[in-house]
C-alpha cells in the first residue's frame, strides 16, 4: 500500500509558538504547550513562491516575485581537467548548518572537528598521493530560509540567512546561542570553547592556501572556529537545499565579484549539509497558513493533535507533503520512502538538476557532498580513500512509525501519537546525549545523485562516491571529516 506518510519527523527548532520542536537534542523542561500550536499573527492568505533569486533580506511571507533560473556558464572559463602539468587546486567549500533549537550538542561536535578539517585541506593529496597545495574558499550559512510560522518569533536582531554568508565571529553574536524555548536553552560554549581568539576573514568567506589568505593572523582553523558556530535561535522549518541553492546563485554579491567571489570557475565544489531534520524548502506557503484550516486543499497535509483532535500546520507538513512511502503489509515499517512533488515543497529535481546538469555537465565542475544527517550511526568505513561508510548509516536506515521505545526519558511529548502529530515518521537515529533526528529522504536523494556510476547500467551502491552521509547522532564527527577529505582526494584532478 502506498501511503502519504503523515508528519515530517523531528522538527528541529520549533519556535515557541506553533511549530513543534524536537529533533536531536530536545531541551529539558521545554514549554510543550507553546511549541505545538500555530501562533497567532500569521497573515491570512499568505501566497508565496520561494525563488532562487529572492532578496535575502525579504521575508518570505511578503514575497511574490517569480522563480529565477540560474544562468549557465556556457564558456567553461577556467575549467581545468588536470594531468597536464597545471595544478587544479581550487576548492570551494560550502557549509549549510542547522541553527535551530535542537542543534547545540551537534554544533559543539562539529566545531570540535573544524581544526581537523583545516589540517586535512592543508595537507590534501590527489588520488596519486601527490600534494595538491590547495587554494581554498570556505563559506558558512544556515538552514534558515525564513518561514511565516517562524517570523513572529524571531528575535529583534535576527534575520534568516537565506543562503547569505555568515562571516562574523560568533563571539560578536552570542545571543544566537540562546534558544527560543521556554525556558531557553543556552549553549554559548559552542562558540566560546572554540573561538578563543576572535578571528574573521576580510571577505564574506575564508580564503587560505597557495593563493594567499584573507585572515588577519593567517589562522584558518581559528577563523573557522569563529565563523562556523551558528547558534540555536533559527527557524525549525529547516531548508538546507534551498539555502544551498541560494548560496550558490552566481548572481549573488559573494559570487559575482561585488563582494568577493566565493564560487570560482574551475574550482571543485564541496558542500556540507548538517541538519537533524527533513528538508522543508517551501514552494507554496499557503499550505502552512493557519488561516487556511477550512480549505481542504491547503490543510490536507496537516495532522490531528491526539490531545484535542484539532489540526495545525506543524513540521509534519514538510514530511507529509514531501515524501511518499510504501507499507505493503501495513505493519508501520515502510519498505521505501522517496521524495514526492505535491506543489508544497520545491521538487528535488530543482537541486539535482542544478548540481548535476548545470555545474557538473555544463560547467565541468567536480561537485561532492557530505551530509551529516538523521541516519543510524555508521559502524564501518572503507579503510582506504575515500573512507566512505560501508556498514550502518544509510545502509541500515529504516523508515517506520514512532513507537514507545523511541521516546526518551523526560520528553514532555511522550507518546507515539503526539510524535506522529508533531513529526510523523519515527527517528532515523537516536542517541541519549543528542536526541533524535529525522530520516533525510530529500537531502539523501540530492546527495546520491552526485555519485558517478561505473557505467550507465551499474547500481548506484557500486558507483564512485561523490556523496558521503554520516549520522548526526554520532558523538564523533571526525569520521565525517575523513570521508569528506577522502572524497576530495578522489575527486580533485591529479596535479600532473
N, C-alpha and C positions, 0 to 999 in steps of 0.2 A: 504494500500500500504506500502511495506517495503522500506525504504529509507536509504541509507548510508548517514547519515547526514553530511553535509558539515561542516565547521570549528569547531574546537575544542574550544570552547568558551574561554573566558578570559585568555589569556596567561599572566602569571604574569610578569615577568620582562622583557621582550623582550629587549634584548640588543640593544644598539644604532644602530645597523646596520642591520637589517634584520629581526629580529623576531619582530612581532608586540608586543607591551607591553601594557597590560591593566590589568584587574582584579581588585581586591579590592585595592582601593587607587591609582587611576590614578594620576600621577604627573601633577600639573598645569604647563602650558607652555611647555609641553613635545614636543620635536622635532619630529613631526609625520613623516616627510619625512624620517628621518634617521632610523625610527623604523619599516618600513613596507616593505622594500625590502631586499632580502638576500644579505648580504655583500659580497664583493669580497674577494678572497683569500681562499675560501673553496676549498680544494683539489678535483680534479676531480676523479671520480671513487672510491669514498670512499666506502669501503666494510668492514663492521664491524659487528660482532655479540657480543652484550654486554653479559657478562657472570658473574655468581655468583662468580667465582674465579678470577676476574680481579684484577690486581695490582692497588690499589687506587691511585698510583702516575702516572699511564699511562693515556694518552689522548685517548678517545675512537676513535678518527679519525685515530689512528695509531695502534689499537689493532686488532689482528686477532686470538687470541687463542680461543680454543673451550670452550663451556659451561662446567662448572664443577658441578657435582651433589654434594650436601651437604651430608656428611656422616650421617648415623643413629647411635644413641646411643642405641644399642640393649640390653645393660645390665641394663638400667634404674637405674644406680647407683644414690643413694641419693634421690630417689623419695619417698616422704612422703605423705601418704594419710590422716593423721590426725586422731583424735578421739582415739588415743592410749596413750595419756599422753605425746606424743612428740610434741613439738611446731613446726609446719611447717610455719615458719615465714619469709622465704626468699622471697623478692620481687625484681625483676629486672625490671626497668622501662626505656624504650627507647623513647626518643623524636626525631622525624624527623620533622624539622621545615623549612618551605619555607623561603628561604633567597633571593627571587627575589625582583625586584624594587618596587613592589606594596604592600609590607608587613610591612611598617613602623608602621602604626597605630595598626595593628594586633599584632606585636611583643611587642608594648607597653602594649597592653591589656593583652597579655599572661604573660609578665614579672610582671605585677601588681598582678598576681594571683599565682606566684611561692611560696610566703610565706604561702598562704592558703594551697597549695598542701603539703608542708612540714609538716604543722600542722596536716593535715588530715592523713598523713602517720605516723607521730609520735604517733598519738592517735588512730590508726586503731584498730577496734574491728572485731571479726568474726561474723558470722550470728547469733550466740547465745548471742552476746553482751559482749563477754569476750575479754579483752585487748590482742592484738596479740604481742605487743612489737616487731615490725618487724625489720629485718636486711635488709637494702635497698641499692641497687645499682641504680644510675641514670646516664644514658649516653645520650649525646646530639649529633646529627648530623644534616645535612641539606638535602634538597631535591635535591641538585645539584649533579648529577651523571656524569656531563660533557656531552657536545654535540658539534659536529663540527661547528654548526651555532653560538655557543657562544664562542668558543675557542679564536678567534682573538680579541674579545672584552674584554677578561679578563684583569684585572689589573696585572701589573708585579709581584705583591706579592701575587696573588690569585691562588689557585688550588682548583678544585672541591673536595669536601669531599669524594664522592663515598661511603658513609656509614661509613667512619672513624670517630672516636670521635673528637669533638671539646671540649677541656678542658682548654683552656687558658682564663684568664679574658678578657671580652670584652673591658675593658679599655686599653688593650695591642693591640687591633686590631680595633681601632676606624675608620680606613679607610674603614672598611667593611660597615660602616653606611652611606657612601656617594654612592648614586646610579650611574647608568651608563647612565641616560638620559641627554639630553641637553636642558636646564641647569640641573645640577644634583640636586637630592633631597638629603637633609642631615637630618638624624634622630638620631644623636648621643644621644639624650635624652632617646632613647630606651635602651641604656646601662647605661649612667651616672646617670639617675634618680633612678636607682635600685642598681647598683653595686657601692655602696657608700664606701665600704671598700674592696679594691682589694683582692679577695679571690679565690683560686683554689685548687682542690684536688691534692694529690700527685700521683694519678693514672689517667688514661685517662677517668675516670668516678668518680662520687661522691659515697662515701660509708659512711653510718651512721646507727646508731641504736644499737640494742642489741649486734652486733658483733664488736662494736668499730666504729671508723671513720678515714678517711684519709684527713681530712680538718684541716689545721692549724687554731687554734682558735675554731674549732668544730662547726661553724655556718653553718649548711646545707642550710638554706634558703638563706644566703648571697652567698654561693658558687653557688647555682642555679641561683640567680640573676645575677651573674657574668659570668658564662659559658653559660647560657641559651640564651641570645640575640645573634642572628646570623648575623644581618646586612641585607643590601638590594642590594648587588652587585653580587648576584649569577645568575645563568642561569635561563631564563624564561621557558625553557623546563623542568619543574619540574618532577622529577622521585621519588616520595615518596615510591612507592612499591619496586623498585629495590634498592634504598638506604636502606630501611628497611632490605631487604634480605641480602645485603652486611654486614650491621651492625650485623646481627645475625649469620653470617657464622662462624661455630665453628673453622675453620682453621685460622681465623684472630688473630693477636697477642693479641688483647684486650679480646679475648675469650679463647685462648688456653693456657694461663698462661705465655706466653712470656712477655707480658706487662700487667700483671694483669689478672683478669678473671671476666669480666662483666657478661656473661651469665653462670649461675651456675646450676649444677644438682639439681633438686628438687625445684628450685625457681619458683614461679608464675611469668609469664612474662606479663607485661603490656606495650602496645605500644600506643603512642600518635602521630598521624599524623596531621600536621597543614599546610594547603595549601588553596589558593584561586583558584587553577587551576585544570584542569583534569590531571590525571596521564599520563605521557609521558615516560614510561620506555621502551626504544627503543631496539628492537631486530635486526633491519637492518637499518643502517644509509643511505643506498643508496636512500631511499625514501625521504630523506631530502637534498640531494645533488643538488645544483643549476645546476651543470654540466649535470644532467640527465633530463633537461627540455624537450628535444626532445624525450625522451623514454617514451612511453605511460604507460609502466608498473610502472615505478618509479614516474611519475608525476601525476598519476591518482587520488591522494588524495589532490592535490593542488587546490586552489581556484582562481577564476578570480578577479582581482582588478577592481572594478567598475570605478575607475578613468581613467585607460588607457587600460583596457582589457588584461593586462599582468597576468601571473601566477607566483607564487613564493611559496616556501615551508615555510609557516608561521606556527604558532602553530595550525592552522586549521588541519594540517596533523594528529596531535595526536588525535583530536576528530573524524575526518572522518575515519581514519583507525582503530580506537579503539572502535568504538561504532556503533551499529545498532539500528535504531529507526523505529517505525511504526506510520504512519499517515494515518489512514484508510479513512478519509474524506478530506484529503489534505487541512486542514484548518490552518496548521502551528503549531498546538498543537499536540504533539506526545503522543499516548496512552501508549507507553512504550519505554524505551531505555535500551539496555543491551550491555555488552561488546562483541566485535567481534574480532576474531583472523584472521587477514589478513597477518600475517607474518611481519608486520611493528613493532608492539609493542610485548613485551612478553605477552603471554596469561595470564589471571588472574589465571588460574589453577596452574601456576608456584608458585604463592604466597599462594593460598588457600591450595594446597597440602602440602607445607612445614609447614604451620602453623597447619593445622588440622590433617594431616596424620603423618607427622614426629614428630612434637613437642607434639601434643595432644595424638595421638593414639600410636605412637611408644615409645615416651619418657615419657608419662604420665603427661605432664605438664598441668597446667591451663594457658590458654592464653586469655587475654582480650584486647580490643582495644577501644580507644577514637579517633574519627575523628572530628576535627574542620574544617568544610568543607563548600562548596558552596550550602547550603540548606537554605530554609527560616528560619527565627528566630523561635525558639521554643516558644509556647505560654502557655504550661502547662507541668509540670513534675509530676511524681508519688511522692506523699508526703512522701512515705516510701522508704527505700533502695530497689532497687539500684538507685532511683531518676531518672529513665530514662524518656526521653521525651514521652509524651502521646498525645500531640496535637501540630500542627505546625511542623517545622523541616522536616524530611523526609516524614512525613505523608502528608505534604502539597506541597511537591516538584513537580514541573511541568516542563516538557521538551517542549520547544516551540522556535519558531524563534524570532529573535530580532524585536522589534517594536520601533517606535519613542519615546514612553513613557519610554523606558529603557535608553535613552540617558541622561546622567547627564549634567547639565549646564556647559558650558565651555569646554566640551570634543571636542578636535580637530578632532576626528574621529566620527563626529556627525551624521552619518546616519546609518540606519539598514543595508544597503548594504555593507558599509565599515566594520561594525562589523561582518557581515557574512563572508566577505573575511578574516578578521583577526582572528575571534574567533569562528564563527559558531553558535552554539545554543545560545539562549538567556540566560541571567544570572539566576542562581539558587537562588540568593538573591541579593538585592541592598540596600545599606544604604548610606545616603548622606555623612557621615563622612568617611566611609571606602571604598566606591565604590561598585563594583560588583564582583561576584565570579561565577565560572562555576560549573554546576552540577557534582558531583563526582561519575560517574557511576562505574568505575573500583574499586576505593577505597571502595565504598559502598558495592559492591559485596564481596570483600575480608573481610571487617569488619563483615558483616552479616553472613558470613559462620561460624563464631565462636559461634553464638548463639546455645544454646542447646535446641532442641525441647523436649517437654514432652514425646512424643513417635514418632515413625517414620512417623506417619500419620498427625502429628499436623502441623498447619500453623506456619510459622516462626514468624509471628507477635505475636503469643501466646507463644513463646519459652522463656526459661530462658535467660535473656540478658547477653551476653558477649561482646556486641558491643554497644557503645553509640555514636551517631552522633549529634553534635551540630553545630550551624551556625557560620561561621567565620565573618558574617556581624553583629553579635551581638556586642554591645558595652560593654558587661559584660561577661567575660568568667568564672565567678565564678560558674554558674550552671554546666558548663562542668567539672570543678574540682570536684564538689559534685557528679556528675554522675560517674566519674572515681572512686572516693573513695567508692561510693555505690556499684559499681560492684565488686571492690576489696573485700569489706566486704562480699559479697555473694559468691565470688569465692574462697577465701582463705580457706584451710582446717581448720576445728574447732581446737581450741587449745587443747582440751582434752575431 
